[in-house]
């Protein structure tokens, strides 16, 4: 049996599926979403072949 502090009331237990979703799937999904946002924000843009600075007509 687990020792609990006085006055605490334990909540309902998580099922195995809820545990896997909460501690594996959700953090992995958040990591992938944040990584994708960071990649898109810092990816090199398609460079224009003509530029006002480097090309004079």
SEDREN-647433 format. One record per atom (N, C-alpha, C): atom name; residue number from 1; x, y, z; chain; residue in one letter. Coordinates in Angstrom, 2 decimals. Example, Ala and Ser with C-alpha at 12.3 -4.5 7.8 and 13.67 -1.06 7.14 Angstrom:
REM residues 2
<rec site="N" pos="1" xx="13.19" yy="-5.69" zz="7.80" unit="A" code="A"/>
<rec site="CA" pos="1" xx="12.30" yy="-4.50" zz="7.80" unit="A" code="A"/>
<rec site="C" pos="1" xx="13.20" yy="-3.30" zz="7.80" unit="A" code="A"/>
<rec site="N" pos="2" xx="12.85" yy="-2.25" zz="7.08" unit="A" code="S"/>
<rec site="CA" pos="2" xx="13.67" yy="-1.06" zz="7.14" unit="A" code="S"/>
<rec site="C" pos="2" xx="12.90" yy="0.03" zz="7.87" unit="A" code="S"/>
REM end
This chain:
REM residues 57
<rec site="N" pos="1" xx="0.84" yy="-1.18" zz="0.00" unit="A" code="X"/>
<rec site="CA" pos="1" xx="0.00" yy="0.00" zz="0.00" unit="A" code="X"/>
<rec site="C" pos="1" xx="0.89" yy="1.24" zz="0.00" unit="A" code="X"/>
<rec site="N" pos="2" xx="0.40" yy="2.30" zz="-0.61" unit="A" code="X"/>
<rec site="CA" pos="2" xx="1.15" yy="3.54" zz="-0.74" unit="A" code="X"/>
<rec site="C" pos="2" xx="0.88" yy="4.41" zz="0.49" unit="A" code="X"/>
<rec site="N" pos="3" xx="1.94" yy="4.96" zz="1.05" unit="A" code="X"/>
<rec site="CA" pos="3" xx="1.78" yy="5.89" zz="2.17" unit="A" code="X"/>
<rec site="C" pos="3" xx="1.36" yy="7.25" zz="1.61" unit="A" code="X"/>
<rec site="N" pos="4" xx="0.28" yy="7.78" zz="2.15" unit="A" code="X"/>
<rec site="CA" pos="4" xx="-0.23" yy="9.07" zz="1.71" unit="A" code="X"/>
<rec site="C" pos="4" xx="-0.25" yy="10.03" zz="2.88" unit="A" code="X"/>
<rec site="N" pos="5" xx="-0.15" yy="11.32" zz="2.55" unit="A" code="X"/>
<rec site="CA" pos="5" xx="-0.24" yy="12.32" zz="3.60" unit="A" code="X"/>
<rec site="C" pos="5" xx="-1.66" yy="12.37" zz="4.14" unit="A" code="X"/>
<rec site="N" pos="6" xx="-1.78" yy="12.82" zz="5.35" unit="A" code="X"/>
<rec site="CA" pos="6" xx="-3.10" yy="12.93" zz="5.95" unit="A" code="X"/>
<rec site="C" pos="6" xx="-3.94" yy="13.95" zz="5.19" unit="A" code="X"/>
<rec site="N" pos="7" xx="-5.19" yy="13.62" zz="4.97" unit="A" code="X"/>
<rec site="CA" pos="7" xx="-6.12" yy="14.53" zz="4.32" unit="A" code="X"/>
<rec site="C" pos="7" xx="-6.11" yy="14.47" zz="2.80" unit="A" code="X"/>
<rec site="N" pos="8" xx="-5.27" yy="13.64" zz="2.21" unit="A" code="X"/>
<rec site="CA" pos="8" xx="-5.26" yy="13.54" zz="0.74" unit="A" code="X"/>
<rec site="C" pos="8" xx="-6.26" yy="12.48" zz="0.29" unit="A" code="X"/>
<rec site="N" pos="9" xx="-6.85" yy="12.74" zz="-0.85" unit="A" code="X"/>
<rec site="CA" pos="9" xx="-7.79" yy="11.79" zz="-1.43" unit="A" code="X"/>
<rec site="C" pos="9" xx="-7.27" yy="11.46" zz="-2.83" unit="A" code="X"/>
<rec site="N" pos="10" xx="-6.89" yy="10.21" zz="-3.08" unit="A" code="X"/>
<rec site="CA" pos="10" xx="-6.36" yy="9.86" zz="-4.40" unit="A" code="X"/>
<rec site="C" pos="10" xx="-7.45" yy="9.94" zz="-5.47" unit="A" code="X"/>
<rec site="N" pos="11" xx="-7.04" yy="10.35" zz="-6.67" unit="A" code="X"/>
<rec site="CA" pos="11" xx="-7.96" yy="10.40" zz="-7.79" unit="A" code="X"/>
<rec site="C" pos="11" xx="-8.08" yy="9.04" zz="-8.43" unit="A" code="X"/>
<rec site="N" pos="12" xx="-8.87" yy="8.97" zz="-9.47" unit="A" code="X"/>
<rec site="CA" pos="12" xx="-9.02" yy="7.69" zz="-10.17" unit="A" code="X"/>
<rec site="C" pos="12" xx="-7.73" yy="7.31" zz="-10.88" unit="A" code="X"/>
<rec site="N" pos="13" xx="-7.46" yy="6.03" zz="-10.97" unit="A" code="X"/>
<rec site="CA" pos="13" xx="-6.25" yy="5.54" zz="-11.62" unit="A" code="X"/>
<rec site="C" pos="13" xx="-6.36" yy="5.69" zz="-13.13" unit="A" code="X"/>
<rec site="N" pos="14" xx="-5.20" yy="5.85" zz="-13.78" unit="A" code="X"/>
<rec site="CA" pos="14" xx="-5.16" yy="5.91" zz="-15.24" unit="A" code="X"/>
<rec site="C" pos="14" xx="-5.05" yy="4.51" zz="-15.80" unit="A" code="X"/>
<rec site="N" pos="15" xx="-5.70" yy="4.29" zz="-16.92" unit="A" code="X"/>
<rec site="CA" pos="15" xx="-5.55" yy="3.01" zz="-17.59" unit="A" code="X"/>
<rec site="C" pos="15" xx="-4.20" yy="3.00" zz="-18.31" unit="A" code="X"/>
<rec site="N" pos="16" xx="-3.80" yy="1.83" zz="-18.81" unit="A" code="X"/>
<rec site="CA" pos="16" xx="-2.53" yy="1.73" zz="-19.53" unit="A" code="X"/>
<rec site="C" pos="16" xx="-2.54" yy="2.61" zz="-20.78" unit="A" code="X"/>
<rec site="N" pos="17" xx="-3.66" yy="2.63" zz="-21.50" unit="A" code="X"/>
<rec site="CA" pos="17" xx="-3.77" yy="3.45" zz="-22.71" unit="A" code="X"/>
<rec site="C" pos="17" xx="-3.67" yy="4.93" zz="-22.38" unit="A" code="X"/>
<rec site="N" pos="18" xx="-4.36" yy="5.37" zz="-21.34" unit="A" code="X"/>
<rec site="CA" pos="18" xx="-4.29" yy="6.77" zz="-20.92" unit="A" code="X"/>
<rec site="C" pos="18" xx="-2.87" yy="7.15" zz="-20.51" unit="A" code="X"/>
<rec site="N" pos="19" xx="-2.18" yy="6.25" zz="-19.85" unit="A" code="X"/>
<rec site="CA" pos="19" xx="-0.81" yy="6.51" zz="-19.43" unit="A" code="X"/>
<rec site="C" pos="19" xx="0.12" yy="6.67" zz="-20.63" unit="A" code="X"/>
<rec site="N" pos="20" xx="-0.01" yy="5.78" zz="-21.60" unit="A" code="X"/>
<rec site="CA" pos="20" xx="0.83" yy="5.86" zz="-22.80" unit="A" code="X"/>
<rec site="C" pos="20" xx="0.54" yy="7.13" zz="-23.58" unit="A" code="X"/>
<rec site="N" pos="21" xx="-0.73" yy="7.47" zz="-23.73" unit="A" code="X"/>
<rec site="CA" pos="21" xx="-1.09" yy="8.69" zz="-24.46" unit="A" code="X"/>
<rec site="C" pos="21" xx="-0.55" yy="9.92" zz="-23.74" unit="A" code="X"/>
<rec site="N" pos="22" xx="-0.71" yy="9.97" zz="-22.43" unit="A" code="X"/>
<rec site="CA" pos="22" xx="-0.31" yy="11.14" zz="-21.66" unit="A" code="X"/>
<rec site="C" pos="22" xx="1.20" yy="11.32" zz="-21.61" unit="A" code="X"/>
<rec site="N" pos="23" xx="1.95" yy="10.24" zz="-21.44" unit="A" code="X"/>
<rec site="CA" pos="23" xx="3.38" yy="10.37" zz="-21.21" unit="A" code="X"/>
<rec site="C" pos="23" xx="4.25" yy="10.03" zz="-22.41" unit="A" code="X"/>
<rec site="N" pos="24" xx="3.68" yy="9.52" zz="-23.51" unit="A" code="X"/>
<rec site="CA" pos="24" xx="4.48" yy="9.20" zz="-24.70" unit="A" code="X"/>
<rec site="C" pos="24" xx="3.96" yy="9.94" zz="-25.93" unit="A" code="X"/>
<rec site="N" pos="25" xx="2.69" yy="9.76" zz="-26.25" unit="A" code="X"/>
<rec site="CA" pos="25" xx="2.14" yy="10.31" zz="-27.49" unit="A" code="X"/>
<rec site="C" pos="25" xx="2.07" yy="11.84" zz="-27.46" unit="A" code="X"/>
<rec site="N" pos="26" xx="1.53" yy="12.41" zz="-26.41" unit="A" code="X"/>
<rec site="CA" pos="26" xx="1.38" yy="13.86" zz="-26.34" unit="A" code="X"/>
<rec site="C" pos="26" xx="2.74" yy="14.57" zz="-26.35" unit="A" code="X"/>
<rec site="N" pos="27" xx="3.72" yy="14.18" zz="-25.53" unit="A" code="X"/>
<rec site="CA" pos="27" xx="5.02" yy="14.86" zz="-25.61" unit="A" code="X"/>
<rec site="C" pos="27" xx="5.71" yy="14.69" zz="-26.98" unit="A" code="X"/>
<rec site="N" pos="28" xx="5.58" yy="13.52" zz="-27.59" unit="A" code="X"/>
<rec site="CA" pos="28" xx="6.18" yy="13.30" zz="-28.91" unit="A" code="X"/>
<rec site="C" pos="28" xx="5.52" yy="14.20" zz="-29.95" unit="A" code="X"/>
<rec site="N" pos="29" xx="4.20" yy="14.29" zz="-29.91" unit="A" code="X"/>
<rec site="CA" pos="29" xx="3.49" yy="15.15" zz="-30.85" unit="A" code="X"/>
<rec site="C" pos="29" xx="3.86" yy="16.61" zz="-30.65" unit="A" code="X"/>
<rec site="N" pos="30" xx="3.95" yy="17.05" zz="-29.42" unit="A" code="X"/>
<rec site="CA" pos="30" xx="4.36" yy="18.44" zz="-29.15" unit="A" code="X"/>
<rec site="C" pos="30" xx="5.77" yy="18.71" zz="-29.65" unit="A" code="X"/>
<rec site="N" pos="31" xx="6.68" yy="17.77" zz="-29.44" unit="A" code="X"/>
<rec site="CA" pos="31" xx="8.06" yy="17.91" zz="-29.93" unit="A" code="X"/>
<rec site="C" pos="31" xx="8.07" yy="18.05" zz="-31.45" unit="A" code="X"/>
<rec site="N" pos="32" xx="7.30" yy="17.21" zz="-32.14" unit="A" code="X"/>
<rec site="CA" pos="32" xx="7.27" yy="17.26" zz="-33.60" unit="A" code="X"/>
<rec site="C" pos="32" xx="6.67" yy="18.58" zz="-34.11" unit="A" code="X"/>
<rec site="N" pos="33" xx="5.61" yy="19.04" zz="-33.48" unit="A" code="X"/>
<rec site="CA" pos="33" xx="4.98" yy="20.30" zz="-33.90" unit="A" code="X"/>
<rec site="C" pos="33" xx="5.93" yy="21.47" zz="-33.67" unit="A" code="X"/>
<rec site="N" pos="34" xx="6.57" yy="21.53" zz="-32.51" unit="A" code="X"/>
<rec site="CA" pos="34" xx="7.50" yy="22.62" zz="-32.22" unit="A" code="X"/>
<rec site="C" pos="34" xx="8.70" yy="22.56" zz="-33.16" unit="A" code="X"/>
<rec site="N" pos="35" xx="9.21" yy="21.36" zz="-33.44" unit="A" code="X"/>
<rec site="CA" pos="35" xx="10.32" yy="21.20" zz="-34.37" unit="A" code="X"/>
<rec site="C" pos="35" xx="9.94" yy="21.66" zz="-35.77" unit="A" code="X"/>
<rec site="N" pos="36" xx="8.75" yy="21.31" zz="-36.21" unit="A" code="X"/>
<rec site="CA" pos="36" xx="8.30" yy="21.72" zz="-37.54" unit="A" code="X"/>
<rec site="C" pos="36" xx="8.17" yy="23.24" zz="-37.62" unit="A" code="X"/>
<rec site="N" pos="37" xx="7.61" yy="23.86" zz="-36.60" unit="A" code="X"/>
<rec site="CA" pos="37" xx="7.48" yy="25.32" zz="-36.58" unit="A" code="X"/>
<rec site="C" pos="37" xx="8.86" yy="25.97" zz="-36.61" unit="A" code="X"/>
<rec site="N" pos="38" xx="9.80" yy="25.47" zz="-35.83" unit="A" code="X"/>
<rec site="CA" pos="38" xx="11.15" yy="26.03" zz="-35.82" unit="A" code="X"/>
<rec site="C" pos="38" xx="11.84" yy="25.85" zz="-37.16" unit="A" code="X"/>
<rec site="N" pos="39" xx="11.65" yy="24.69" zz="-37.79" unit="A" code="X"/>
<rec site="CA" pos="39" xx="12.26" yy="24.43" zz="-39.10" unit="A" code="X"/>
<rec site="C" pos="39" xx="11.69" yy="25.37" zz="-40.15" unit="A" code="X"/>
<rec site="N" pos="40" xx="10.38" yy="25.53" zz="-40.17" unit="A" code="X"/>
<rec site="CA" pos="40" xx="9.74" yy="26.40" zz="-41.16" unit="A" code="X"/>
<rec site="C" pos="40" xx="10.16" yy="27.85" zz="-40.94" unit="A" code="X"/>
<rec site="N" pos="41" xx="10.29" yy="28.26" zz="-39.70" unit="A" code="X"/>
<rec site="CA" pos="41" xx="10.65" yy="29.64" zz="-39.40" unit="A" code="X"/>
<rec site="C" pos="41" xx="12.10" yy="29.96" zz="-39.76" unit="A" code="X"/>
<rec site="N" pos="42" xx="12.97" yy="28.96" zz="-39.73" unit="A" code="X"/>
<rec site="CA" pos="42" xx="14.39" yy="29.22" zz="-39.97" unit="A" code="X"/>
<rec site="C" pos="42" xx="14.91" yy="28.64" zz="-41.28" unit="A" code="X"/>
<rec site="N" pos="43" xx="14.06" yy="27.98" zz="-42.07" unit="A" code="X"/>
<rec site="CA" pos="43" xx="14.51" yy="27.39" zz="-43.33" unit="A" code="X"/>
<rec site="C" pos="43" xx="14.90" yy="28.49" zz="-44.30" unit="A" code="X"/>
<rec site="N" pos="44" xx="15.86" yy="28.18" zz="-45.16" unit="A" code="X"/>
<rec site="CA" pos="44" xx="16.28" yy="29.17" zz="-46.13" unit="A" code="X"/>
<rec site="C" pos="44" xx="15.16" yy="29.41" zz="-47.13" unit="A" code="X"/>
<rec site="N" pos="45" xx="14.98" yy="30.66" zz="-47.46" unit="A" code="X"/>
<rec site="CA" pos="45" xx="13.95" yy="31.02" zz="-48.41" unit="A" code="X"/>
<rec site="C" pos="45" xx="14.45" yy="30.78" zz="-49.84" unit="A" code="X"/>
<rec site="N" pos="46" xx="13.54" yy="30.64" zz="-50.76" unit="A" code="X"/>
<rec site="CA" pos="46" xx="13.90" yy="30.51" zz="-52.17" unit="A" code="X"/>
<rec site="C" pos="46" xx="14.47" yy="31.85" zz="-52.62" unit="A" code="X"/>
<rec site="N" pos="47" xx="15.67" yy="31.82" zz="-53.13" unit="A" code="X"/>
<rec site="CA" pos="47" xx="16.34" yy="33.07" zz="-53.49" unit="A" code="X"/>
<rec site="C" pos="47" xx="15.90" yy="33.52" zz="-54.88" unit="A" code="X"/>
<rec site="N" pos="48" xx="15.68" yy="34.82" zz="-54.99" unit="A" code="X"/>
<rec site="CA" pos="48" xx="15.35" yy="35.40" zz="-56.28" unit="A" code="X"/>
<rec site="C" pos="48" xx="16.62" yy="35.48" zz="-57.11" unit="A" code="X"/>
<rec site="N" pos="49" xx="16.49" yy="35.25" zz="-58.42" unit="A" code="X"/>
<rec site="CA" pos="49" xx="17.66" yy="35.33" zz="-59.28" unit="A" code="X"/>
<rec site="C" pos="49" xx="18.05" yy="36.78" zz="-59.57" unit="A" code="X"/>
<rec site="N" pos="50" xx="17.09" yy="37.68" zz="-59.51" unit="A" code="X"/>
<rec site="CA" pos="50" xx="17.37" yy="39.09" zz="-59.74" unit="A" code="X"/>
<rec site="C" pos="50" xx="17.15" yy="39.85" zz="-58.46" unit="A" code="X"/>
<rec site="N" pos="51" xx="18.12" yy="40.69" zz="-58.14" unit="A" code="X"/>
<rec site="CA" pos="51" xx="18.03" yy="41.50" zz="-56.94" unit="A" code="X"/>
<rec site="C" pos="51" xx="18.42" yy="42.92" zz="-57.29" unit="A" code="X"/>
<rec site="N" pos="52" xx="17.82" yy="43.86" zz="-56.68" unit="A" code="X"/>
<rec site="CA" pos="52" xx="18.16" yy="45.25" zz="-56.92" unit="A" code="X"/>
<rec site="C" pos="52" xx="19.59" yy="45.52" zz="-56.48" unit="A" code="X"/>
<rec site="N" pos="53" xx="20.03" yy="44.86" zz="-55.46" unit="A" code="X"/>
<rec site="CA" pos="53" xx="21.37" yy="45.12" zz="-54.92" unit="A" code="X"/>
<rec site="C" pos="53" xx="22.45" yy="44.50" zz="-55.80" unit="A" code="X"/>
<rec site="N" pos="54" xx="22.23" yy="43.28" zz="-56.30" unit="A" code="X"/>
<rec site="CA" pos="54" xx="23.29" yy="42.57" zz="-57.03" unit="A" code="X"/>
<rec site="C" pos="54" xx="23.16" yy="42.64" zz="-58.55" unit="A" code="X"/>
<rec site="N" pos="55" xx="22.08" yy="43.22" zz="-59.06" unit="A" code="X"/>
<rec site="CA" pos="55" xx="21.87" yy="43.24" zz="-60.52" unit="A" code="X"/>
<rec site="C" pos="55" xx="21.44" yy="44.63" zz="-60.96" unit="A" code="X"/>
<rec site="N" pos="56" xx="22.19" yy="45.19" zz="-61.87" unit="A" code="X"/>
<rec site="CA" pos="56" xx="21.85" yy="46.51" zz="-62.41" unit="A" code="X"/>
<rec site="C" pos="56" xx="21.50" yy="46.34" zz="-63.88" unit="A" code="X"/>
<rec site="N" pos="57" xx="20.35" yy="46.87" zz="-64.26" unit="A" code="X"/>
<rec site="CA" pos="57" xx="19.95" yy="46.80" zz="-65.66" unit="A" code="X"/>
<rec site="C" pos="57" xx="20.22" yy="48.10" zz="-66.35" unit="A" code="X"/>
REM end
